[in-house]
Amino acid sequence: MAESKDTITVRVNIEMTTASLEMIVEKAKEKAGRDAKGIYRIDTADKVSEMVSCFLLEKDFEGYVRKT
């Protein structure tokens, strides 16, 4: 992100396809890897939040809201 924006964290419920959620979990596990006991130590809910936030910034959600 080239420019800095003032942001806040908003807790919401969103609807997405199960395939999207499965892909996020799969990619998060790939990046995190397993620990010594073979367990994945990653918060997939945080990963969903991170990915949705990036998407909203990249796709100019602010501009979309301005038009509606």
N, C-alpha and C positions, 0 to 999 in steps of 0.2 A: 504494500500500500504506500504509494508515493506521498500522499498528503495525510496529515494527521487530522482526525475528527474527534470531537467531543462525543463520547459514548457513555451509555449507562447499561446496566444489566437489567433485563426485564424477564421475569419468569412467566412463560406462557405454555400452553399446550398447542402443539402443531400436529397436523395430519400429514403423514407421508406414507409412501408405499412400503410394504414389508421388505421388498427387494432393496430399496434405498437403505433402510436400517441395517439389513444383513450385510450390505456392501461396506457401510461405515464400520461396523463391528469387525468385519474381516480385515479391512485395511488397517484399522487401529491395532489389531492383534499382530499383523505382519510387522508393523513399525516397532511395537513394544517388545515383541519376542517373549519367550518364556523365562521364568526365573529358574533357579537351581532345582526347585521342586516340580518344574514343568507347568507352573501356573502363570497365566497372564495377569499382570498387575497393571491394569489400565481402567480408568473410569470411562466407559463408553458413552455415558450420558454427557460427560464433559466434551467428548469428541464430537457428538452430535451438535452440541451448542456451538463449539468452535467452527464446525463446517457450515452450519446455517448462518452464523454471524458473518463469516467470510463471504458466503454467497450473497447475502443482503448488501454488503458493502460493494462487492464487485459488480453487482447487477443494478446498482443505483436505486435501492429501495426508497431512499429519500425522494428522488425524482418521481418515482411511481406514486408515492403518497401525495406528493404535491399536485399531481394531475387528477387524482380521484376526488 
